[in-house]
Amino acid sequence: MHQTGYTRASTLGPIAKVVAAAGGSIERVFRRADLPLALLESPDTLLPLRDHFRLLMVTSRELHDEVFAARLGRQTSMAGLGVYGRWVTQAPTLLEAIHRAGASLPHMLQNATQLVVRRFGGEIHWSYELSDPARDGRQQNEMLAVWYMIAVIRHFAGARWLPGRIILRDLPNRLRYPIAEVMCTDAAVGNAASAIVFDRRLLTAVNPELKQGDGLSASELGRVFDLPDPEDLPGHLSVLIELELLDRRPTLSRIGDRSGLARRTLQRRLSEGGLSYSDLLRNALQRRAVRLLCQTDRSISDIASMLGYDDPAHFSRAFERWSGVAPTRWRRLLESQVPPGTKRVARTILDRTE
């Protein structure tokens, strides 16, 4: 398995809207990228960066638009990045926001990534630097990332603010002017990292929406460190399993193919850590079952089907084995908002999956 980074599906922003507006088929795009369309409705779902890159590349080809991600970026906002976006845009000054963005990015939103600030005289170069080795679609990803960085600064400098220039790593000359046109600023070719360049005096800009009492809740803070380490094999496989569960019950062979490991190699490496594929699948099913049961508009039958059970009774028995309580009973406890019982049952399930 090659080392890989991860990102949240929320970083794709309004991709379906942009594809539809350009006359493309979002269903075809996701099918060609070998990703579940349900990802659009699951913004907190993790996916490997190489899958994120591939989706952007496939979309660019679908639309015959080499600067597609730059157009997508124009419609993004920090609000779409959930907890990460809130944490960054609650900073009192732009300098603190940039610090928060860099320090929390690999833990909250996307790892194998660095946001680095460098000063050159009166200019600040704020760069986006990747250690993930994936190449296909990488440039599309960097166009999108630059727009998110612009969105951070716009929160402090105003909605019409644009950097003095942008630098895109290994940008072909033929794309320099189309990119500059879409992004409404000068585009330069760089050999190092992609970056945005702006006046250093802007760092002292004060948050115009700063409110007393702003902050993240305890449950939100609990998600800060939930991205797996790029070299954590069980963590990597769990990400792939949960991604597959959005569309189907994943098989060992399928996960082996996605991870780049032969079936026997995968089993051997898990066994060395005292784990099996069945352990990872069961844990992923438990986590997804709990999340779905919290959506009270879904029936138990629907949830069983979404988790790959042919018979709701099979799901109910499995859930009771995991938690000690039937799913209908678990949901009643949740709906009745009885703190001791609800927290105890939910915590029991989660403890067994961590």
Secondary structure, 3 states (H helix, E strand, C coil): CCCCCEEEHHHHCCHHHHHHHCCCCHHHHHHHCCCCHHHHHCCCCEEEHHHHHHHHHHHHHHCCCCCHHHHHHCCCCHHHHHHHHHHHHCCCEHHHHHHHHHHHHHHHCECCEEEEEEEECCEEEEEEEECCCCCCCHHHHHHHHHHHHHHHHHHHHCCCCCCCEEEEECCCHHHHHHHHHHHCCEEEEECCCEEEEEEHHHHHCECCCCCCCCCCCHHHHCCCCCCCCCCCHHHHHHHHHHHHCCCCCCCHHHHHHHHCCCHHHHHHHHHHCCCCHHHHHHHHHHHHHHHHHCCCCCCHHHHHHHCCCCCHHHHHHHHHHHHCCCHHHHHHHHHHCCHHHHHHHHHHHHHHHC
